[in-house]
C-alpha cells in the first residue's frame, strides 16, 4: 500500500482577463498599465493505492489521484494624472454593448482533476541492486475548470457584469508505463516512472455573461465536443528503504501533461471569435511528490 502527497502547480492555462487602460472605450482608449492575469500557485493533492502480487514477477496495481486548485485576482484602474484610468475586460464578448469599469475587476479560477487506474505490472529484470518493470491497463480521468470575472461596467448594457466559464471532461482509455529503481546501498536509491494514456471522452463547455443589475443574460454559449486526449506523466526522485524492506519513503518531482484539451483561455478566445475549429491546447501540472509505502 502507498500514499502520496502532491504539491503541484497548474501551468499553460493562465487567463489574461482584464487590463488597465486610459479611457472607458472607443477612439483614444489605449492600454495603460498592468494586464490582469490569473493563474494557479502550488496547491496540495494526494494519490493513494496498492498492489497485489499475482506471481514472483507480476502484480496488479490500483491507484486514485485527487487534485484541486483555486485562485483569486483583482485589478484596479491605473493612477493617471487628470483622471481617465479604467479597467477593460478581456473576456467579454465583443458584441455586448459594454465599456470599461472604474474598478475594481475581480476574478476567480480553479482547475481540478481526478484519476483512477488499474494496471497489470511485470518485472522485466531485477537483482538486489535494481529492477525494471513495465505495466499496462486502463485509466479514467475527470477534469474541471471554472472561471469567473465580476465588475461594474459601463455602456448601453452596463451594470454589474458576471462573466463565467465552466469546462468539464470525463473519459477513459488505455494506459502504459515503465518504472525502475536503483539501490546505492544503506537503503538509499533513485527511482523513475514514465506513463502515457489515451483517454476518449467528452468536453462540456459553457460561457455566460450576465447583468446582475438588470437581471439580463447578455451572452451564452454551450459547446460539447468528443475527442481523444493524451495524458503523459513522468517522475524522478530519491528513496530510502528500511532494513527489513517493509517500509519505503520517497521524494521526487513530477510533470504531467494533458494534451488536446479545451482550456479556459482557448475556449474564451473561441467564444469571442465565434469560431470553434481547432480549439485545443496542452494543460500542464508539475510539482513535488512524497510517498510512503508499506510492503509485506
Secondary structure in CASP SS format (residue, H / E / C, confidence):
PFRMAT SS
TARGET T0000
AUTHOR 0000-0000-0000
METHOD secondary structure of the structure
MODEL  1
X C 1.00
X E 1.00
X E 1.00
X E 1.00
X E 1.00
X E 1.00
X E 1.00
X E 1.00
X E 1.00
X E 1.00
X E 1.00
X C 1.00
X C 1.00
X C 1.00
X E 1.00
X E 1.00
X E 1.00
X E 1.00
X E 1.00
X E 1.00
X E 1.00
X E 1.00
X C 1.00
X C 1.00
X C 1.00
X C 1.00
X C 1.00
X C 1.00
X C 1.00
X E 1.00
X E 1.00
X E 1.00
X E 1.00
X E 1.00
X E 1.00
X E 1.00
X E 1.00
X E 1.00
X C 1.00
X C 1.00
X C 1.00
X C 1.00
X E 1.00
X E 1.00
X E 1.00
X E 1.00
X E 1.00
X E 1.00
X E 1.00
X E 1.00
X E 1.00
X E 1.00
X E 1.00
X C 1.00
X C 1.00
X C 1.00
X C 1.00
X E 1.00
X E 1.00
X E 1.00
X E 1.00
X E 1.00
X E 1.00
X E 1.00
X E 1.00
X E 1.00
X E 1.00
X E 1.00
X E 1.00
X E 1.00
X E 1.00
X E 1.00
X E 1.00
X E 1.00
X E 1.00
X C 1.00
X C 1.00
X C 1.00
X C 1.00
X C 1.00
X C 1.00
X C 1.00
X C 1.00
X C 1.00
X E 1.00
X E 1.00
X E 1.00
X E 1.00
X E 1.00
X C 1.00
X C 1.00
X C 1.00
X C 1.00
X C 1.00
X C 1.00
X C 1.00
X C 1.00
X C 1.00
X C 1.00
X C 1.00
X E 1.00
X C 1.00
X C 1.00
X C 1.00
X E 1.00
X E 1.00
X E 1.00
X E 1.00
X E 1.00
X E 1.00
X E 1.00
X E 1.00
X E 1.00
X E 1.00
X E 1.00
X E 1.00
X E 1.00
X E 1.00
X E 1.00
X E 1.00
X E 1.00
X E 1.00
X E 1.00
X E 1.00
X E 1.00
X E 1.00
X C 1.00
X C 1.00
X C 1.00
X E 1.00
X E 1.00
X E 1.00
X E 1.00
X E 1.00
X E 1.00
X E 1.00
X E 1.00
X E 1.00
X E 1.00
X E 1.00
X E 1.00
X E 1.00
X E 1.00
X E 1.00
X E 1.00
X E 1.00
X E 1.00
X E 1.00
X E 1.00
X E 1.00
X E 1.00
X E 1.00
X E 1.00
X C 1.00
X C 1.00
X C 1.00
X C 1.00
X C 1.00
X E 1.00
X E 1.00
X E 1.00
X E 1.00
X E 1.00
X E 1.00
X E 1.00
X E 1.00
X E 1.00
X E 1.00
X E 1.00
X E 1.00
X E 1.00
X E 1.00
X E 1.00
X E 1.00
X E 1.00
X E 1.00
X E 1.00
X E 1.00
X E 1.00
X E 1.00
X E 1.00
X E 1.00
X E 1.00
X E 1.00
X E 1.00
X C 1.00
X C 1.00
X E 1.00
X E 1.00
X E 1.00
X E 1.00
X E 1.00
X E 1.00
X E 1.00
X E 1.00
X E 1.00
X E 1.00
X E 1.00
X E 1.00
X E 1.00
X E 1.00
X E 1.00
X E 1.00
X E 1.00
X E 1.00
X E 1.00
X E 1.00
X E 1.00
X E 1.00
X E 1.00
X E 1.00
X C 1.00
X C 1.00
X C 1.00
X C 1.00
X E 1.00
X E 1.00
X E 1.00
X E 1.00
X E 1.00
X E 1.00
X E 1.00
X E 1.00
X E 1.00
X E 1.00
X E 1.00
X E 1.00
X E 1.00
X E 1.00
X E 1.00
X E 1.00
X E 1.00
X E 1.00
X E 1.00
X E 1.00
X E 1.00
X E 1.00
X E 1.00
X E 1.00
X E 1.00
X E 1.00
X C 1.00
X C 1.00
X C 1.00
X C 1.00
X C 1.00
X E 1.00
X E 1.00
X E 1.00
X E 1.00
X E 1.00
X E 1.00
X E 1.00
X E 1.00
X E 1.00
X E 1.00
X E 1.00
X E 1.00
X E 1.00
X E 1.00
X E 1.00
X C 1.00
X C 1.00
X H 1.00
X H 1.00
X H 1.00
X H 1.00
X H 1.00
X H 1.00
X H 1.00
X H 1.00
X H 1.00
X H 1.00
X C 1.00
X C 1.00
X C 1.00
X C 1.00
X C 1.00
X C 1.00
X C 1.00
X E 1.00
X E 1.00
X E 1.00
X E 1.00
X E 1.00
X E 1.00
X E 1.00
X E 1.00
X E 1.00
X E 1.00
X E 1.00
X E 1.00
X E 1.00
X E 1.00
X C 1.00
X C 1.00
END
